[in-house]
Amino acid sequence: MRVIITGATSFLGKALVRLLIKRGDEVIAIGRRADSIFPKDVVYRSLQMEEYPNLTSEDKADVFINLAWAGTGHEGRNNKEIQENNVKNSLDALRVAKRLGCKVFIESGSQAEYGITTRKTTESSECNPNSEYGKAKLKLQEEAFKLAKELDISYIHLRIFSLIGEEDHDWTLVMSAIEAMLDNRKMDLTTCMQSWNFLYVEDAAKMIVEISRHFLDIKICQQAIFNIASNDTRPLKEFVELIKALTESRSICDYGAVEQKNQVSLNPSIDNYLSEIGDITFTPFEKVIKNIIKYKKHD
């Protein structure tokens, strides 16, 4: 399998490249940085999103995995202009994928498309995004379904939930909690009573590769949506307390010290993935936290 990955130097992108190389697949990695961080057997292209049409016949592939997206930080997520430009560039990427002979286009959507809900979330749940980021991801899914049919290319939209792993951003809850608890610092938190679901980034990569292989084997053009999440949903407080136990911390967790309006709750269903793609063995949350602790101590 020959795969193009945009956003290849991202948290998820690096995990995908590692897995595909380990499997013996060919990878064309695309990122905004000038220099490659990948082994020599990975073809690296330094391109901005609007430059994807510059890809040539040398970059022909079977699958195009689009992880690139601008304005994912706190400031950019509600910038309508940035988010609408993402939609345009992603649709152009779909056209480029068809020109390069790709049979399958995988798009990284987001749980933000569903908006704020406390109910179990399936792919057919109503979407009410409350951020420009979520609105743009949903708009892309709707427009890409139509364009993919016209182009006769399979388009698979992934609604990705909360990823964790050794190379995650330091500002995320899991990483900042581990850091604070290793230092025995007090943590001011929300009540943490909402449901949450964490997925190890390496497991997310496995799910995406299996989806790619599955639809590559289907000769007829397909459109589908999959939640990318684990099978472990619990109250967020349970995860925080597990981190405290695994770090053997003396930190005080002040639950309720931080007020949060429009509190997000994650309770995803992955039944669609399990029924169509197949079973997957997830890495337990406890093991992931141990991996991160070990990584931080040796960083």
N, C-alpha and C positions, 0 to 999 in steps of 0.2 A: 504494500500500500504506500503510495506517495502522497504526502500531506503538506499543504500550505497552512502555516499557523501565523496569523497576525496577532500583535500584542504578545509576541513570543517571550519577551523579557519580563512579562508580568508574573505575579505570584502563581497563577494557574498555568500560564503559558510555559514557564520553566518546568513545572511538573509534567505537563503534556509532552514536551520535547524529550525529557528524561525517559519517560515510559515508552514512547515510540522508538527511540534509539535502542533501548533495551530489547524491544520486540524485533528489531531488525528492519523496521520501516524506514523509508527515506523521508527526510524532513527539509522543507524550505521554511526557515524561520524569518519572520519579518518584524522589525521593531524600529522605534524612532531613534534609538541611540546609534551613534556612528560606528562603534566597534562591537564585534560579536563577543558574547560571553560563552559561546557554545563550543563543543569539540569540533575538530576539523571535518568530520563526516557530516556535519550539519551545514547546509547551504544557508548563508545569512544575507538578507537584503535590508539595507537601511533605508526605510521609506516612511514618509508621513501618510496618513490615511488617504489624503487627496491624490497621492502619487501612485496608488495601487494600479491604475491603468497603465503605468510604465512597465509592468511585468510583461515578459515576453514569452515566446514559445519554449524557451529554455526552462521555464517554470511550470510546465504542464504537470498536472497532478490529478489524483483521483478524488481527493476530499479537500475542501477549503474550510478551515476552522477560524472563524472571525471573533477574536477576543478584544480587538482594538476598540477603544471608546474614550473620547476626551471628556474632561469635566466630571470625573467620578468622585472628586473630593467634595468636602462640605460646601465650598463656595460655588463650584461649578454645577452641582446637581440641580440647582434651580435657575440656571442660566438658560433661558429658552433658546437663544440664538445658537449657543454651543450644542445643545441637545438636538436641535433640528438639523444642524450641520452633520451630526453623527448619523442621523437617519439617512441623509442624502449620500454620505460617503459609504455607508454600509450597503445601500442598494446598488451603488456603483460597484462595490466589491463583489456583489452577487453576479453582476453582468460580467465582470472580469473573470470570475470563477468559471462561468459558462464558456467564455472564450478560450480559457486554458484547458478545457476538456474535463473539468471536474464533474462528477456525477452527483456529488452530495455537498451541500453547503450547510455548515453547522454555525448557528448564531448564538452568542452568549447573551441571553436575556437575563432578567432579574426577578427575584421575588417582589421587588418594588412595584411590579406591574399589578399585583393584586391589591395594593393599598393596605390600609389598616383593617385587620380582621382578626377575630379570636377563634373563628371556626376552622375546622380541618380544611386545608386548601388542596383541591385537586386541579388538574389542568382545565377542567370545565367550570371552575368557580368564577363568579363574576369578578371582573377586574375594575377597580376604582383607584388608580394610582393618584397619589396626592403630591408628587414631586414632578418637576419637569423631566427629570431622569426617567422615572417610571413611565410617564406618559410617552416619552420618546421611544423607549424600548417596546411598549405596546403598539405604538403606531408603526414601528418597523416591522413587527411580527405580522400585522394586518396587511401592510403594503407588500411585504416580501412574499407572503403566501400567493398573492395575485401575480406578482412579477415572476416568481419561480414557475408557476403554471405556464405562463407565456413562454418562458425560456426552456421549459422541459428539463428542469433540474430539481432534484429533491432538496427541500428546505426544511431543516429541523431546528426548532427554536427551543433553547434550553432556559428554563427559569431557575437560575442558580440561587441557592439559599446561602447560609452563613458558612464560609470556608475558614478552616484553621490549619496551621502547620508551622513548621520551624522558621520559614522565611516570611511570615506574615508581617504586616505593618505594626510598628511598636505601639501605635495609638489605639489598636483594637482592644476590646474588652479582655479577651483571653490573654493577649500578650502583655497588656499593661497590668493585669491582675497578677500574672506570674512574676513580673518584675517587682511589683510592690510587695508581694508576699515573700519573695526570696529575701527582700530587704526588711521584712517585718514592719512595713509601713501601714498606717491606717488607710482604709479605703472608704471614701464616701460614695454610696451607690444609691440607685433607685430601690424600690421595694423588691425588685427582681422576681416578682410573682408571676410574670407572664411566661407563657410557654416558649421554649426555644429549641432550636435544632442546629447542631454543629456537624459539619462534614469535613473530614480530613481531605486536604487538597489532593493527596495522592489517590484517594478513593474517587474523588471527582474526576480526575484524569482517566482512571479506569472506566468509569461510566461513559465518558465522552468517547473514548476509543471504541468501546463495545457498540455504542450507538452508531458510530461511523462505519464500522465493519458490517453491522446489521443492514443498514440502508444501502451500502455499496453493493451488497449481495442481491438487493431487490432491483429488478431491471426496470420497473415502472416508476415514474416520477411520483414522489410522495411528499406530503406536508404533515408535520407532526409537532407536538409540544410535549416536553418532558420536564417535570420538576427534577432538579438535581439536588438531592438532600440525602441525609442518612435515615435510618429507621429508629433513631434514638431521640425522641422528643420528651423533654422534662421541664419542670419549672426552672427558670434561669438560676434561681438561688441554689438549686442542687448542684449545678455545674460549678458555681463559684465556691461552694463549700468543698467540693471535690478537689478543686485547685488548691485550696487552703490546706487540705489534708495531705495532698501529694507533695506540697512544698514544705510540709512540716512547719508551717508559719505560725507566728504569734500575732499576726496582723489582726486588728479590729476591723470588722466589716460593719459599717454603719448603714444598715439598710433603711431606706427612706430619707436619707440625708439629702438626696438629689431629687428634685421634682422633675417629672417628665410628662409633658403634655403629648397627647396622641401616641401613647405607648404602643410600640409595635410588638406583636405576638406572632411567633412562627410555629405552625403546626402543619407541616407539609405531608401530603400523601405521595408515596412513590409507587403506588400500585400499578400505574401505567407503565413505568419502567420495568417492574418485575414481571408483568404479564407479557409484555412485547419483547423485551430484550433478554431477560433472564435473571437468575439470582446473582447476588453479589455478597461477598463477605466483607463487612465493614470493619475498619480498624476501631476498636473500642476507644471511647473518649479518654479513659484513664491512660491508655497506652500512648495516645497522641500527646497528652500533657507531659508524660514522662519523657517522650522524645524531645519536646520543646525545652523542658528543664535541662536535659542533658546538652542540647544544642547551645542554650544560653550560657551554661557553665563553661563550655569549651570555646565559646565565640571569641 
